[in-house]
Amino acid sequence: MTFSICVHEPYETESGERHHRFGVAVTTRLPGVGTLCPFVSEHGAVATQSLVNVELGERGIAYIDDGLAVDDVLEALLNADEGAPQRQLHGVDREATFTFSGEECGDWYGHREGETYTVAGNLLTGPAVLEAAAEAYEATAVRDEPDPSTGPDAVTTDVDTDPLAKRLIDALAAGDLEGGDKREELSVQSAAVVVETTESHPVEPPYNDLRVDATETPIADLRETYDLAVRGYRDTLARYEGAYEADDLTESGE
């Protein structure tokens, strides 16, 4: 698999409720990456790639959901994996980050960690791919920031921002512009984005779980799918939000 980004964002809603969201976005020059790489819950995000071991993602996110720390979980799983030198694994939880790139991953490979995100890739044109993806995300990241008006222990978060799914797609696009996956002979590609949040909605936003499984233009197609999903979500809310809240279709006005 090619390159991916895992993100944790604490945030505050307009009503003052504090929540957490996690997301993974990934793209590669192979079909079906969304079925193999991204694993996300309300407690963490994990991406497994290179010579993929799906169990690392499945068990990793399950253990994080049980309350274990992401770095302890993923390190322990790799220690028990005989194929670890060929794996690339990274992720985040509410408190920590973890990155690993085995020495037998395809060149160029590497990873990068920020305070609340990780990026990793293999078989890339070079390190600029990850640097561009990380910088694109950092430019729009939602972070806890001290609020001088309310004291050093208070925090504020930016609620006037694009949805995380869109910003993760933008991060993939930035990395791809720097070269992305170097295997140009493989034309059939894929991309995916998955986001989970502790915030509940009457209708869950469909744009938080999108895949493009086989295409020659994965990021452009994923962005178009995202735009259509956002439009469809708004149309759904306009027509059916009352029905979902009441759990009764007669509330739809039809």
C-alpha positions, 0 to 999 in steps of 0.5 A, a space after each residue: 500500500 502507498 501512503 496514509 494519514 491517521 489523525 486525532 482531533 479534540 474539538 468543541 461544538 457550537 453548543 459548547 460540547 467537547 468531543 473527539 474525532 479520528 480519521 484515516 485517509 489512504 491511497 495506493 496504486 492497487 484496487 480496494 485499499 479501503 478494505 485493507 488499510 484503515 481502521 477507525 473508532 471513537 477511540 483511535 485510528 490505525 493504518 496497516 500497509 506495505 505487506 498488509 496484515 489486516 489483523 494488525 489493524 483489526 486487533 489494534 483498534 479493538 485493543 485501543 477500544 478496550 482502553 489500551 494505549 496505541 503505542 503499547 498495543 501496536 508495538 506488542 502486535 508487531 513483536 508477535 508478528 513474524 512478518 514485521 520487517 515487511 510491515 508499515 503500521 501507524 496510528 493515534 489515540 487520544 493521548 499518543 501516536 505510534 509509527 513503524 516502518 519495517 526495514 524490508 518495506 519498498 523504497 522509498 519508505 518512511 513515516 512522520 509524526 505530529 502531535 496528533 497525527 501520523 503519516 507513513 508510506 512506502 514505494 513512494 517517489 520520495 520523502 516530499 510526499 509525506 512532508 506535503 501530506 503532513 503540511 497540508 493537514 497541519 495547515 487546517 488541523 483543529 487543535 486545543 489552544 490556550 485561551 488567555 481570556 479564561 485562564 491557562 487551563 481553559 481551551 478553545 477549538 475552532 468549529 468553523 472549519 471543513 469536515 475532517 474527511 475533506 481535509 484528509 482528502 486534501 492531504 492525500 492530494 497534496 502528497 500525490 502532487 509531490 509524486 505519490 506512489 512511484 509504480 506508474 505501470 500500475 494504472 488501477 488505483 484506489 483511495 478511502 477515507 474513514 472518520 469516527 466521532 464521539 458526537 452523535 447525529 440524527 442522521 450519520 454523515 455519509 461522507 465520513 466513510 467513503 471508498 473508491 475501489 478501482 479507478 485511474 484517478 482515485 483522489 479526484 474520484 474520492 473528492 467528487 464522491 465526497 462532494 456528492 455525499 455532502 450534497 446528498 446529506 444536506 438534501 436528506 436533512 432538509 427532507 427527513 431530519 424530523 422523521 429520523 429524530 422522531 423515528 417516524 416517517 410520517 414526520 417527513 411531511 409526505 
